[in-house]
Amino acid sequence: MTAGHFDHMPVGPLSMAEPTDVESEMVKLAQAVDPALEHLSPAQLAALDLAHGLGRSYAANPSR
């Protein structure tokens, strides 16, 4: 996998559904592929925070 492929992964949607240990492994993979991928812009961080919040909401209310 190249950095060009990794930086197009849908990290936000994955973060809504995957447990934190999977997310941690995704970060380790990013670091191995290209350490620069680890540094997110403010907009990317906001999107990731939103994805985490949505994931918690879905987990708390699975019938919705």
Buried (B, 14 or more C-beta within 10 A) or exposed (E): EEEEEBEEBEBBEBBBEBEEEEBEEBEEEBEEBBEEBEEEEEEEEEBBEEBBEBBEEEEEEEEE
